[in-house]
């Protein structure tokens, strides 16, 4: 076995390249160009996580994004129609919100059902640094159901509200 093959290309504990490789072997370290390239490249695969999202109901001024507890992404169902042909229909979406004293989620949801208002929203999925990696525009939502939640003297948990909406359109912007 030659001496060149026994010289390590890197430190196995730290992963740093061996600075003496060229001096000992007379050749360039084969990992040198690959190491520099790997250090500059972003991670090629980062899965989207269920807890990295922001939903803006309306303009985001009345209901702050931090009150949202759970959300669903848009769902589409294939419809086969004799008259219209095959198309996809957007399904109902459900959201769960914490109900703080101010801004009151209950007041906002009640104003939606009393005023028979349509609701527009944007849903953003975030990467680990907080950058938006996916954005949905969900427009013209009809409020289908509002549940102001139950109360219980034996439970000191948070009060939550649920809302189901039927969007007129949902577009994946990016």
N, C-alpha and C positions, 0 to 999 in steps of 0.2 A: 504494500500500500504506500502510495507516495505521500510526502509531507503536505502537499497542497490540499489533499482531500481531508486532512485532519484539522485544518485551520477553520474555526467556526466563522460563519458569515455574520453572526449577530450574537448578542448576549442573550441567552435563553431566559434570564430572569427579568430583564428590563425591555427586551425587544429592540434595543438600540443596535445599530450596525457596528461591526468590529472596525475601529479606525485603523488598525494595523494590518488588515487583510491584504491590501495591495503591497505593502512593504514586505510582508512575509511570503506571499505567493508570486508577486510580480504581475498579477492580473487585477483588473477592476473587480470589485465586489459585485457579484451578479444580482444581489438584492438592492443595490444602491438606486438604480433607476426606478425599479418597481416600488421601493419604499417611499421615495419622494412623490410618486404619482398617487399612491394610496393615501398619503397624508393630506393631499390637497383635495381629494374627491369627497363629496358628501356621501353619507351612508346610502347605498343604492336601494335599500328596502327598509321602510319604516311603516309599520301598519297604522292605520287610523285607529284611534282609541275611542271608546264609548263615552269617556268623560272629558273629551276635549271638544267642546262645541259652545256656540253662542247663538241664541235665538232672540231676534228683535221683533217684538210684537208691535205693529204699527210703526210709529216713528221712534220708538225706544225711549220717549220722554215720560210717558205715563207709567209704563211698567218697565222696571229696570231688568236687564238680562240676568242679574244675580238671583232673582226670585224664582227662576225656572229650575225645577227639580228633575224632571224627566221630560223627554220629547221623543217623538218618532219622526223618522225621515219619511219622505213621500213614498207611497206604494202605488203601483199601477197594476190594473187587472185587464187582461186581454178580453175583449168583447167581440163576438162574431155576430154580425147583424146582416140580415138579408138586404135591408135597404141601404145601410151605411158601409157595409163591408166589415173588414176587421180593423179595429182600432183599440187603443188603450185608454181606459178611464181611470182617473185618479181617485184613490180611495180616501176614506176618512182618516184624519190624523188626530192623535190625542196628546195633550200636554198636561203635566202636573206642575203646579206652582205653589211655592210657599206663600202664605198670606201674612205679610208683616203689617204692623199697625199703620205705618206710612212708608211708602205709598201703598194704599190698600188695594190689593188684588181683587177683593170682593166687590169694591165700588166699581172698578174698571170692568170686570166681567158683567156686573149687573147693568152697567151703562150700555154694554154691547147688546144684551138681549132686549133691553127696553127700547133702545134706539134702532133696533134691527139693522145695525151697522154691519158692513162687510169688513173683514179684517185682512190686512196685508202683512206679510212677515218675510224676514230673511233668516235663513239657517246657515251658519258657517261652521265648518269642521276645521279644527286647528291642528298644527303640528306641535312638537314639543316646545318650540320657541314662541308659540303664540301667533304664528303667521297663518293666514287663511289658505287652506289647501283645497277646499271644496265650498262652493257657495250656491245655495238654492234661493230662487225668488218664488215665493208661494203667495199667489195673489187671489183676491176676490173670495176669501173664505166665508162661507155661511156657517154661523154658529149652530151646531146640531144639538149639543147638550152641554150644560154647565152644572157641575156638582160642587156645592160650597163646602162639602165635607162634613164629617160627624164630629161630635164633641163627647168627651168622656172624663169624668172627674178623676178616674184612676189612672189616666194616661197624661203625662206631662210632655208629650211630644209636640211637634209643630203642627199648626193648622195648615192644611193643604186644600187647594181647589183643583178640580179637574175640568178641562174643557175639551170637547170634541168639535172639530171643524171639518167641513167638506170644501176643499179648495176648488176653485174654477180652473186654475192652472198652476203648474209647478214646473219651473224651468231650471235645469242645472246650468248655471252660468260658467262655472269652471270647477 
